[in-house]
Amino acid sequence: MDLFYKSTRDSGARVTASQAILKGLSEDGGLFVPEEIPSLDVSLKELSGMTYQETAYAVMSRFLTDFTESELKDCIQKAYDGKFDLPGIAPLIKAEGAWYLELFHGATIAFKDMALSILPHLMTVSAAKNRVKEEIVILTATSGDTGKAALAGFADVPGTRIIVFYPKDGVSPIQEKQMVTQKGNNTLVVGIRGNFDDAQSGVKAIFGDAAFKKELEEKGFRFSSANSINIGRLIPQIVYYVYAYARLCADGEIEENEPVNVVVPTGNFGNILAAYYAKQMGLPIKKLICASNDNKVLYDFFRTGCYDRNREFVLTSSPSMDILVSSNLERLIYQIADQSDETDRRLMGELAEEGRYQITPGMEEKLGDFYGGYAGEEEAAEAIRRVYEAAGYVIDPHTAVASCVYEKYRKETGDTAKTIIASTASPYKFTRSVMKALGKNAEDADDFELADRLSELSNVPVPKAVEEIRSAEVLHSKVVNADEMKQAVKGFLG
């Protein structure tokens, strides 16, 4: 059965999966959502015998119904290949009684690789399927990881260009070095004087500029997005939750259909929304534990039903979560509003105009799947120390937020259900923060020397992604104000 997609702000805007992937964002500013969440049509027992690639097909084929079997399998094989340093793609490591789902074994050692290694292939197939003649211009804002993963995915892909904006002083040194050394004639990286929300708002404004869009089309270009607002990013993320559950079944760690908790450190809400969709598909997830850092806008939302971005923006050691406008939350809002585009438009209008909105008590009742928690800077550092001392296992600051929130949840609720923690980045991306948390001197060395020390400490080799940029040439040095982003795009496209 064909599955179509509609906009959260206009349910009449009905498109195919490939059209939704190409557009990224609906013309009305809404996000594309499937008209219904499909059920998994294979048993958990069958899934437990599948490879990551086979699992990806079993899940994604339910959502991408206008892709042929050969088209989708080709995209999957091109994405999940030797770019990942382990054949299992996403291993599970047991530490302190929970399972850490390592999502950082791709080209840029962060979970964004899991979706951004397949998105370029989904997009080029979608373009051919819809007879698109224009060159596709990927425009994206990043809080640290999306940028490099998107650049790596789209570099030198024919028929595409990619422009990444990032907050100049809001990412780790290794995150920045990964981006500014990116090769590829079709790539541009631009630093923004401001924070991630400034970069994201600027990108959204460019997408919403009808006159600029028309001007670009006349020059042979069309915009699309690699941010997690693109449904082509979200669907591949569902796969690793299904795969993780199936692996625990296969290894005899859980019984078939035994409920598990899933903990996700999140800022833009896409990664935990994928787990929510997995639950809607039939995966036995008990509680979705949403872990925030000091920018705890999501924690406050789950506690009060009020989303309020009117607060101080905090720069933390987990920069990919330093976000006050969680774009993907709109998809959940639409769902708990009984798929009312009118309600969604009103609430998103209030967010744009006043910086806040309050959901109804009836909508709040539908958030029972979720638990919101947060960890401050010292609490996250303590989690890094605790896990290392208990299990000899080193986690990054984002994963540490999740680990800390899980400990709080367990103490608060007494829930002993088996739990998967999404480990979203390698500790090698945040060597200074990790070494400080472990009580080691981090002031007398650069981030690459610290990577060598971390390797000695953890008995894990320095990842190839870090070794490659150690002495790489800086190729992108452009820095602009947020109001100059459109001009930077025009300059790059000539």
C-alpha positions in Angstrom: 0.0 0.0 0.0 1.3 3.4 -0.9 2.1 5.7 2.0 1.8 9.4 1.5 3.0 12.4 3.5 1.3 15.6 4.6 2.4 18.8 6.1 1.9 19.5 9.8 0.5 22.9 8.9 -1.6 21.9 5.9 -3.0 18.3 5.9 -4.1 18.9 2.3 -0.5 19.1 1.1 -0.2 15.4 0.1 3.1 14.2 -1.4 5.0 11.0 -2.0 8.0 10.0 0.1 10.4 11.0 -2.7 8.7 14.4 -3.1 8.9 14.9 0.7 12.6 14.1 0.7 13.3 16.5 -2.2 11.3 19.4 -0.6 12.7 18.9 2.9 10.3 21.5 4.2 6.7 22.1 3.1 5.9 25.4 1.3 3.7 26.4 4.3 6.7 26.0 6.7 5.4 22.7 8.1 7.2 19.4 8.4 6.2 16.3 6.4 4.8 13.4 8.4 3.5 10.1 7.2 -0.3 9.9 6.9 -0.1 6.9 9.3 2.8 5.1 11.0 3.1 1.7 9.3 3.5 -1.5 11.3 6.6 -3.7 11.1 5.6 -6.5 8.8 8.3 -8.9 10.0 8.5 -10.5 13.4 11.1 -9.6 16.0 12.3 -13.2 15.7 12.9 -12.7 12.0 14.6 -9.3 12.7 17.0 -10.9 15.2 18.6 -12.9 12.4 19.1 -9.9 10.1 22.1 -7.7 9.3 21.9 -4.0 9.8 21.4 -3.6 6.0 18.6 -6.1 6.0 16.9 -4.4 9.0 17.2 -1.1 7.2 15.3 -2.4 4.3 12.6 -4.1 6.5 12.0 -0.7 8.2 12.5 1.8 5.5 10.5 0.0 2.8 7.4 0.5 5.0 7.9 4.3 4.8 9.4 4.8 1.3 6.7 3.1 -0.7 7.4 4.8 -4.0 11.0 3.5 -4.1 11.4 0.2 -5.8 13.1 -2.7 -4.0 16.2 -2.4 -6.1 16.4 1.4 -5.7 16.1 1.2 -1.9 18.5 -1.7 -1.5 21.0 0.1 -3.7 20.8 3.2 -1.5 21.2 1.1 1.7 24.3 -0.8 0.3 26.0 2.4 -0.7 25.3 4.0 2.7 26.2 1.2 5.1 29.5 0.0 3.7 33.2 0.4 4.5 32.6 4.0 5.7 31.6 2.4 9.0 34.5 0.9 11.0 32.6 -2.1 12.2 30.5 -4.5 10.0 27.7 -4.5 12.6 27.4 -0.7 12.0 25.8 0.0 15.5 27.2 -2.2 18.3 25.8 -2.5 21.8 28.1 -2.2 24.8 26.9 -3.2 28.2 28.1 -1.0 31.1 26.5 -0.5 34.6 23.5 -2.6 33.7 22.4 -0.7 30.6 23.3 -1.1 26.9 25.0 1.8 25.2 24.0 1.8 21.5 27.1 3.1 19.8 26.0 5.3 16.8 29.4 6.8 16.1 31.2 4.3 13.9 30.7 6.2 10.7 32.9 8.7 8.8 32.4 11.6 11.2 32.2 9.6 14.5 28.7 10.9 15.4 25.2 9.5 15.1 24.3 11.9 12.3 26.3 9.5 10.0 23.6 6.9 10.5 21.1 8.9 8.4 23.4 11.3 6.5 25.3 8.5 4.8 22.0 7.4 3.1 20.3 10.8 2.5 22.3 11.8 -0.5 21.5 8.5 -2.3 17.8 8.8 -1.3 17.8 12.4 -2.7 19.5 11.6 -6.0 17.1 8.7 -6.6 14.2 11.0 -5.6 15.4 13.7 -8.1 15.5 11.2 -11.0 12.1 9.7 -10.0 10.6 13.2 -10.1 12.4 14.3 -13.2 14.2 17.2 -11.5 16.4 19.1 -13.8 17.7 21.7 -11.4 20.9 21.3 -9.3 19.9 20.5 -5.7 21.4 22.9 -3.2 21.5 21.4 0.3 21.2 24.2 2.9 21.7 23.3 6.5 22.5 24.7 9.9 24.5 22.6 12.4 25.1 22.6 16.1 28.2 20.5 15.6 27.6 17.1 14.0 25.0 17.4 11.3 27.3 19.7 9.3 30.3 17.4 8.9 28.1 14.3 8.4 26.1 16.1 5.7 29.3 17.5 4.0 30.9 14.0 4.0 27.7 12.5 2.5 27.2 15.1 -0.2 30.8 16.0 -1.2 31.2 15.6 -4.9 27.8 13.9 -5.3 26.8 14.9 -8.9 23.9 17.3 -9.3 24.2 18.6 -5.7 25.9 21.5 -3.8 25.9 21.8 0.0 26.2 24.9 2.2 26.6 24.4 6.0 26.2 27.2 8.5 27.6 26.7 12.1 27.9 28.9 15.2 31.6 30.1 15.1 32.2 29.8 18.8 29.6 27.1 19.6 31.2 23.8 18.5 34.2 21.8 19.7 37.6 22.4 18.1 37.5 18.9 16.5 34.0 19.5 15.2 35.1 22.7 13.7 38.3 21.2 12.2 36.3 18.4 10.7 34.1 20.9 8.8 36.6 23.6 7.7 38.9 20.9 6.2 36.1 19.4 4.1 37.1 18.7 0.5 34.8 18.8 -2.5 34.1 21.4 -5.2 30.5 21.5 -4.3 30.9 22.3 -0.6 30.8 25.6 1.4 31.2 26.0 5.2 30.3 29.3 6.8 30.7 30.3 10.5 28.0 32.5 12.0 28.6 35.2 14.6 25.8 33.9 16.9 24.4 30.7 18.2 22.8 27.6 16.6 19.3 29.1 16.8 20.5 32.1 14.8 21.9 29.8 12.1 18.8 27.6 12.1 16.5 30.7 11.9 18.5 32.1 9.1 18.3 28.9 7.1 14.5 28.7 7.7 14.2 32.3 6.5 16.0 31.6 3.3 13.7 28.5 2.7 10.7 30.7 3.3 11.8 33.5 0.9 9.6 32.9 -2.1 11.2 35.6 -4.3 14.7 34.2 -3.6 13.4 30.7 -4.4 12.0 31.9 -7.7 15.3 33.7 -8.6 17.2 30.5 -7.9 14.9 28.3 -10.0 15.5 30.7 -12.9 19.2 30.1 -12.4 18.8 26.3 -12.4 18.9 25.6 -8.6 16.5 24.3 -6.0 16.8 24.1 -2.2 16.6 21.1 -0.1 17.6 20.4 3.5 19.8 17.8 5.2 18.7 18.9 8.7 16.7 16.5 10.8 13.5 18.3 9.6 13.9 16.2 6.3 11.9 13.0 6.6 14.8 11.4 4.7 16.9 11.9 7.8 14.3 10.8 10.3 13.3 7.4 8.7 16.8 5.9 8.7 17.1 6.8 12.4 14.2 4.5 13.2 16.3 1.6 11.9 18.9 1.5 14.7 16.3 1.2 17.5 14.7 -1.7 15.8 18.2 -3.3 15.1 19.3 -2.7 18.7 16.2 -4.5 20.1 16.6 -7.4 17.7 20.3 -7.7 18.7 19.4 -8.0 22.4 16.8 -10.6 21.5 19.4 -12.5 19.4 22.0 -12.4 22.2 19.5 -13.7 24.8 19.6 -10.5 26.8 15.8 -9.9 26.5 12.8 -12.1 25.8 10.9 -11.5 22.5 8.4 -8.7 23.1 9.9 -7.8 26.5 9.5 -4.0 27.0 12.7 -1.9 27.2 13.4 1.8 28.0 15.2 4.0 25.5 17.2 7.0 26.7 18.2 9.7 24.1 20.3 12.8 24.6 18.5 15.3 22.4 18.3 19.0 21.4 16.4 19.1 18.1 14.2 16.2 19.1 14.7 14.2 15.9 16.6 11.2 17.4 14.1 10.5 20.1 11.2 11.1 17.7 12.6 8.3 15.6 12.4 6.0 18.7 8.8 7.2 19.2 8.0 6.2 15.6 9.7 2.8 16.2 7.4 2.3 19.2 4.4 3.3 17.0 5.5 0.6 14.5 5.2 -2.0 17.2 8.7 -2.1 18.8 8.2 -2.9 22.6 9.5 0.3 24.0 8.2 1.1 27.5 9.4 4.6 28.2 11.1 7.2 26.0 13.5 9.1 28.3 14.4 12.5 26.8 17.7 13.8 28.2 18.5 17.5 28.0 21.6 19.5 29.1 21.4 23.0 30.7 19.4 24.2 27.7 16.5 22.3 29.3 13.6 23.6 27.2 12.4 20.1 26.5 12.6 19.1 30.1 10.4 22.0 31.1 8.0 21.2 28.3 7.5 17.6 29.5 7.0 18.8 33.1 4.7 21.8 32.4 3.2 21.4 28.9 4.7 24.9 28.1 7.3 25.2 25.5 9.3 28.5 26.1 12.4 29.4 24.4 12.6 32.8 26.1 15.6 32.0 28.3 19.4 32.4 28.4 21.2 30.3 25.8 23.9 28.2 27.5 27.1 27.0 25.8 27.8 23.6 27.3 30.3 20.7 26.8 27.5 18.9 24.8 27.1 21.5 22.0 25.0 19.4 19.6 22.2 19.8 22.3 22.7 23.5 22.7 19.3 24.3 21.1 16.3 26.3 22.3 14.0 25.7 19.3 13.5 21.9 18.9 12.3 21.8 15.3 11.2 18.1 15.3 9.0 18.6 18.3 6.4 20.0 15.9 5.9 16.5 14.5 5.0 15.2 18.0 2.8 18.3 18.6 0.8 17.5 15.4 0.4 13.9 16.5 -0.9 14.7 20.0 -3.2 17.4 18.6 -5.1 14.6 16.8 -3.3 15.6 13.5 -5.0 19.1 13.5 -3.1 21.3 11.2 -5.1 24.3 12.6 -3.8 23.6 16.1 -0.3 23.1 14.9 -0.3 26.4 12.9 -1.6 28.3 15.9 1.0 26.9 18.3 3.9 27.4 15.9 2.7 30.9 15.2 2.8 31.6 18.9 6.3 30.2 19.1 7.4 32.4 16.3 5.8 35.6 17.6 6.0 35.2 21.4 8.7 32.5 21.8 6.3 30.2 23.7 3.2 28.1 23.6 1.1 26.0 26.0 -0.5 22.8 25.0 -3.9 21.7 26.2 -4.4 19.2 29.2 -5.8 16.7 26.6 -2.6 17.0 24.6 -0.5 16.6 27.8 -2.2 13.4 28.6 -0.9 11.9 25.3 2.7 12.5 26.4 2.7 9.4 28.7 5.3 7.6 26.6 7.9 10.3 27.5 9.9 11.2 30.6 11.9 14.4 30.5 15.1 14.8 32.5 18.2 17.0 32.4 21.8 17.0 33.6 23.9 20.1 34.4 27.6 20.4 33.4 29.1 18.9 36.6 26.5 16.1 36.6 27.5 15.1 33.1 31.2 15.2 34.0 30.4 13.0 37.0 28.6 10.5 34.8 31.7 10.3 32.6 33.8 9.6 35.7 31.3 7.1 37.1 30.9 5.0 34.0 34.7 4.9 33.5 35.4 3.9 37.1 32.7 1.3 37.1 33.2 -0.3 33.7 36.4 1.1 32.1 34.2 2.5 29.4 34.6 6.1 28.2 31.5 8.1 27.0 31.3 11.5 25.4 29.5 14.5 27.1 26.2 14.0 25.2 26.0 10.4 26.1 26.9 11.4 29.7 23.8 13.6 29.8 21.7 10.6 28.9 23.5 8.3 31.4 23.0 10.8 34.2 19.3 11.4 33.3 18.8 7.6 33.3 20.3 7.3 36.8 17.9 10.0 38.0 15.0 8.3 36.3 15.8 4.9 37.8 16.0 6.4 41.3 12.9 8.5 40.9 10.7 5.7 39.5 12.2 2.4 40.7 11.8 1.2 37.1 14.2 -1.7 36.5 13.2 -2.5 32.9 16.2 -3.2 30.6 17.4 0.0 29.0 19.2 1.1 25.8 21.1 4.4 25.9 21.8 6.1 22.6 25.5 6.9 22.5 25.5 9.7 20.0 29.1 10.7 19.6 32.6 9.4 20.1 34.5 10.7 23.1 37.3 11.6 20.6 35.2 14.4 19.3 35.3 16.1 22.8 38.7 15.1 24.1 39.2 18.2 26.3 35.8 17.9 28.1 36.3 14.1 28.6 39.8 14.3 29.9 38.8 17.1 32.4 35.9 15.0 33.5 38.2 12.1 34.2 40.4 14.4 36.3 43.3 14.5 33.9 45.3 17.6 33.0 43.8 19.0 29.7 45.4 22.5 29.7 48.9 21.6 28.5 48.0 20.0 25.1 45.9 20.5 22.0 42.8 18.4 21.2 44.8 16.0 19.1 47.5 15.3 21.8 44.6 14.8 24.2 43.2 12.2 21.7 46.5 10.3 22.0 46.2 10.4 25.8 42.6 9.3 25.7 43.6 6.3 23.5 46.1 5.2 26.1 43.5 5.6 28.9 40.7 3.8 27.1 42.6 1.2 25.1 40.6 2.3 22.1 42.6 3.4 19.0 42.2 7.1 17.8 39.5 6.9 15.1 40.5 7.4 11.5 38.2 10.5 11.3 40.4 12.3 13.9 43.7 11.1 12.4 42.7 12.4 9.0 42.1 16.0 10.1 45.2 16.2 12.4 47.2 18.0 9.8 44.6 18.7 7.2 44.5 22.1 5.4 41.8 24.6 6.3 39.7 25.1 3.1 36.8 27.1 4.5 37.4 30.3 6.5 34.3 32.4 5.8 32.5 34.0 8.8 29.5 36.2 8.5 26.7 37.8 10.6 23.4 36.0 10.7 21.8 38.7 8.4 24.5 38.0 5.8 23.7 34.3 5.3 21.6 34.9 2.1 24.4 36.9 0.5 26.8 34.0 1.3 24.5 31.6 -0.5 24.2 33.9 -3.5 28.0 34.3 -3.7 28.6 30.6 -3.6 26.1 29.9 -6.3 27.4 32.7 -8.5 
